[in-house]
């Protein structure tokens, strides 16, 4: 996510972060299902309406970096230099996401997500949304000239690479291995005649 520049934006970002940090602390202490939205708001010293102005749902509190991840993925496409290859840019972004998710202290959060059907369902819908946003960015890039189907497929592969690598014994090596396959698939679709 882009750093807020104005005083109002910084204050809003600080409030959002305080809510997210408070929610995560409470969820980890007592369990996701045992903590209500009103408790999070009270503990963060904000109104429930303020909480909902920052987060659309209780599940969204756990995935506080969601918007930043999606922006990073689309920026890997739209922010490339002219003629810079797409797949290496996406590989770099997935490496950054995997490093973030493998950082110290993230294991309890991952366990909480894995143990909660509501959080797993939210994470799956988030992944699909990220894949759709990434596919839209690929399709919109005039230098790539891929079909919608090819773009959506590659986007899904990229999003799945994050999940698969995160679960691997060596996440960094897994990203590289997966992206070799993605690169091969991209090359095939780039050579295929488009109807």
C-alpha positions in Angstrom: 0.0 0.0 0.0 1.2 3.5 -0.8 2.3 5.5 2.2 -0.2 8.2 3.2 1.1 11.7 2.7 -1.3 14.2 4.3 -2.1 14.5 8.0 -5.6 13.3 7.5 -4.5 10.3 5.5 -1.8 9.4 8.1 -4.3 9.6 10.9 -6.7 7.4 9.0 -4.0 4.9 8.2 -2.9 4.9 11.9 -6.5 4.2 13.0 -6.8 1.4 10.5 -3.6 -0.2 11.7 -4.6 0.2 15.4 -7.9 -1.6 14.7 -6.1 -4.4 12.8 -3.5 -4.9 15.4 -6.0 -4.9 18.2 -8.2 -7.4 16.4 -5.3 -9.7 15.6 -4.1 -9.6 19.2 -7.6 -10.5 20.5 -8.1 -13.2 17.9 -4.8 -14.8 18.8 -5.4 -14.6 22.5 -9.0 -15.9 22.5 -9.7 -17.4 19.1 -11.3 -15.8 16.0 -14.8 -17.1 16.8 -14.7 -16.1 20.4 -14.2 -12.4 19.7 -16.9 -10.1 18.5 -16.7 -6.9 16.4 -18.0 -4.8 19.3 -15.2 -6.1 21.5 -12.6 -5.2 18.9 -14.0 -1.7 18.5 -14.1 -1.2 22.2 -10.6 -2.4 22.7 -9.3 -0.2 19.9 -11.3 2.7 21.3 -13.2 3.3 18.1 -16.9 3.2 17.2 -18.2 0.1 15.4 -19.1 2.3 12.5 -15.4 3.5 12.3 -14.3 -0.1 12.3 -16.6 -0.9 9.4 -15.4 2.2 7.5 -12.0 0.6 7.5 -12.9 -3.1 7.2 -15.9 -4.6 5.4 -16.1 -7.7 7.7 -14.7 -9.4 10.7 -12.7 -11.7 8.4 -11.1 -8.7 6.7 -9.5 -7.7 10.0 -7.3 -10.8 9.7 -6.3 -10.0 6.1 -5.4 -6.4 6.7 -2.7 -6.4 3.9 -5.2 -7.7 1.3 -5.5 -4.4 -0.6 -1.8 -3.9 -0.6 -1.2 -7.4 -2.0 -3.7 -6.9 -4.8 -2.2 -3.5 -5.7 1.3 -5.0 -5.7 0.2 -7.7 -8.1 -1.4 -5.3 -10.5 1.5 -2.9 -10.3 3.8 -5.7 -11.3 1.9 -5.7 -14.6 1.2 -1.9 -15.0 4.4 -0.6 -13.5 6.8 -2.6 -15.7 9.1 -0.7 -18.0 8.3 -0.9 -21.7 9.4 -4.3 -23.1 10.1 -5.6 -19.6 9.0 -9.3 -19.4 5.8 -9.9 -17.4 6.6 -13.2 -15.7 9.8 -12.2 -13.9 8.0 -9.1 -12.6 5.2 -11.3 -11.2 7.8 -13.7 -9.8 9.5 -10.9 -7.9 6.1 -9.8 -6.5 5.2 -13.3 -5.4 8.6 -13.7 -3.7 7.9 -10.5 -1.7 4.5 -11.8 -0.7 5.8 -15.2 0.3 8.6 -13.5 2.4 6.0 -11.4 4.1 3.8 -14.4 4.9 6.8 -16.4 6.1 8.1 -13.7 8.4 8.7 -14.4 12.1 5.5 -14.4 14.1 3.2 -15.3 11.2 2.8 -19.0 12.1 0.1 -18.4 14.8 -1.9 -16.3 12.3 -1.6 -19.1 9.6 -2.8 -21.7 12.2 -5.8 -19.5 13.1 -6.7 -19.1 9.4 -6.3 -22.9 8.8 -8.5 -23.7 11.8 -11.4 -21.3 10.9 -13.8 -22.3 8.1 -14.9 -18.6 7.9 -11.3 -17.4 7.4 -10.5 -20.1 4.9 -13.6 -19.2 2.9 -12.7 -15.5 3.0 -9.1 -16.2 2.0 -10.3 -18.3 -1.0 -12.6 -15.4 -2.2 -9.8 -13.0 -1.7 -7.5 -15.2 -3.8 -10.1 -15.3 -6.6 -10.5 -11.5 -6.5 -6.7 -11.1 -6.7 -6.6 -13.4 -9.7 -9.4 -11.5 -11.4 -7.7 -8.1 -10.8 -4.4 -9.5 -12.1 -6.1 -11.0 -15.2 -7.8 -7.7 -15.9 -4.4 -5.9 -15.7 -2.8 -8.5 -18.1 -5.7 -8.2 -20.6 -5.5 -4.4 -20.5 -1.7 -4.3 -21.3 -1.5 -3.6 -25.0 2.0 -5.0 -25.2 1.0 -8.5 -24.0 -1.8 -9.3 -26.5 -3.1 -12.4 -24.7 -6.6 -13.8 -24.8 -8.8 -13.3 -21.8 -8.6 -17.1 -21.2 -4.8 -17.1 -21.3 -4.6 -14.1 -19.0 -7.1 -15.5 -16.5 -5.2 -18.9 -16.5 -1.8 -17.3 -15.9 -3.3 -15.1 -13.2 -4.7 -18.1 -11.4 -1.3 -19.9 -11.7 0.4 -16.9 -10.2 -2.0 -16.6 -7.3 -1.8 -20.4 -6.6 2.0 -20.1 -6.7 1.8 -17.9 -3.6 -0.3 -20.5 -1.7 1.7 -23.5 -2.8 5.1 -21.9 -2.0 3.9 -20.7 1.4 3.2 -24.3 2.3 6.6 -25.6 1.0 9.6 -26.5 3.2 11.6 -23.9 1.2 9.2 -21.3 0.0 11.7 -19.3 -2.0 12.9 -22.3 -3.9 9.2 -23.3 -4.5 8.4 -19.9 -6.0 11.3 -20.3 -8.5 10.3 -23.9 -9.3 6.6 -22.9 -9.9 7.5 -19.9 -11.9 9.6 -22.0 -14.3 6.3 -23.8 -15.1 4.4 -20.5 -15.4 7.1 -19.1 -17.7 6.8 -22.2 -19.9 3.0 -21.9 -20.0 3.3 -18.1 -20.8 5.7 -18.8 -23.7 3.3 -21.4 -25.2 0.4 -19.0 -25.0 2.5 -16.2 -26.5 3.3 -18.3 -29.5 -0.2 -19.7 -30.0 -2.2 -18.0 -32.7 -5.1 -16.1 -31.2 -8.5 -16.4 -32.8 
